[in-house]
Amino acid sequence: MSSKLPLVLSVTSGKGGVGKTNMSVNLAYSLSMAGKKVVLLDADLGLANVDVILGLTPEHNLFHLFHEDMTLDKILYDTPYGFRILPASSGISDMVSLDRGQKLDLLDAMDTLEDDVDYFIVDTGAGINDNVLYFNLAVQERLLVITPEPTSLTDAYALIKVLKLQHGVEHFRVLVNMVKDRKSAKDVYIKLLNACDHFLDGISLDLVGFIPFDPNVRNSVIAQTPFCHKFPKTPASTAVRQTAQRINAWQVTNN
């Protein structure tokens, strides 16, 4: 990357269960395998599961940043897969909604890592709650993960609508997950695009790629290992690497 600034990217969704966290983990892995310095922030603060998917048990998490004044470098956790994570807590109600001071503290802490990071990947929660909206506003790029399920499209549209009408966000990247083939992925994307074109003015949706349905993905979740690592030649892994290559071509902008 020509700039020293990292690219800050959210991986987000309107609905849970679309594979958002799995995409975050495997994109982080693929970018790190391409020689990039990657930090993955688990921003589903009350129901964190990045560490679970990776089979890791970090001693500290973001709860300690906000409630015990711990520095971010003490919370950063080196995974065995070439990237670092900023783990969050699970089942702690105080983390469900950050106050303004906590949001500023987190941004200030992340600024201290800029010189040693190429990519910040922010795995948001699902839906349109305050934390999800906040993290999607704090990033430079938003990668919206959708599946062919009608509820996935409905909830993705709801997230786009809130970010557009309440915050003026108009540009989104789209990744279609768990589809049969490229044609199926394009059909799903077009449904979302048509809804946005019909009801929202000025929205830009860029189809970044698609991830085919692959039973090895579930097997890797059970094994608590990134599927791009455990099954590197499987179709889903190939598709994630291609998506990572496209992300690697994006330009870093000042937000």
MOURSUL-V254052 format. One record per backbone hydrogen bond with DSSP energy under -1.0 kcal/mol. NH is the residue of the N-H (numbers start at 1). CO is the residue of the C=O. If there is no record, write none. Layout:
nh=NH co=CO
nh=NH co=CO
This chain:
nh=7 co=118
nh=9 co=120
nh=10 co=141
nh=11 co=122
nh=12 co=143
nh=23 co=19
nh=24 co=20
nh=25 co=21
nh=26 co=22
nh=27 co=23
nh=28 co=24
nh=29 co=25
nh=30 co=26
nh=31 co=27
nh=32 co=28
nh=33 co=29
nh=35 co=32
nh=36 co=31
nh=39 co=119
nh=40 co=84
nh=41 co=121
nh=42 co=86
nh=43 co=41
nh=43 co=123
nh=45 co=43
nh=48 co=89
nh=53 co=49
nh=54 co=50
nh=56 co=51
nh=62 co=87
nh=64 co=61
nh=66 co=62
nh=67 co=63
nh=68 co=64
nh=70 co=64
nh=74 co=71
nh=76 co=72
nh=77 co=85
nh=79 co=83
nh=84 co=38
nh=85 co=77
nh=86 co=40
nh=91 co=46
nh=95 co=92
nh=96 co=93
nh=103 co=99
nh=104 co=100
nh=105 co=101
nh=106 co=102
nh=107 co=103
nh=108 co=104
nh=109 co=105
nh=110 co=106
nh=111 co=107
nh=113 co=110
nh=114 co=111
nh=116 co=113
nh=117 co=114
nh=118 co=37
nh=119 co=37
nh=120 co=7
nh=121 co=39
nh=122 co=9
nh=123 co=41
nh=124 co=11
nh=124 co=122
nh=127 co=13
nh=133 co=129
nh=134 co=130
nh=135 co=131
nh=136 co=132
nh=137 co=133
nh=138 co=134
nh=140 co=8
nh=141 co=8
nh=143 co=10
nh=144 co=173
nh=145 co=12
nh=146 co=175
nh=153 co=149
nh=154 co=150
nh=155 co=151
nh=156 co=152
nh=157 co=153
nh=158 co=154
nh=159 co=155
nh=160 co=156
nh=161 co=157
nh=162 co=158
nh=163 co=159
nh=164 co=160
nh=165 co=161
nh=166 co=162
nh=168 co=164
nh=169 co=163
nh=172 co=204
nh=173 co=142
nh=174 co=206
nh=175 co=144
nh=176 co=209
nh=177 co=146
nh=179 co=211
nh=185 co=181
nh=186 co=182
nh=187 co=183
nh=188 co=184
nh=189 co=185
nh=190 co=186
nh=191 co=187
nh=192 co=188
nh=193 co=189
nh=194 co=190
nh=195 co=191
nh=196 co=192
nh=197 co=193
nh=198 co=194
nh=199 co=195
nh=200 co=196
nh=204 co=170
nh=206 co=172
nh=208 co=174
nh=209 co=174
nh=211 co=176
nh=213 co=179
nh=217 co=214
nh=219 co=215
nh=220 co=216
nh=221 co=217
nh=222 co=218
nh=223 co=219
nh=225 co=220
nh=229 co=226
nh=230 co=226
nh=231 co=227
nh=234 co=231
nh=238 co=234
nh=239 co=235
nh=240 co=236
nh=241 co=237
nh=242 co=238
nh=243 co=239
nh=244 co=240
nh=245 co=241
nh=246 co=242
nh=247 co=243
nh=248 co=244
nh=249 co=246
nh=250 co=247
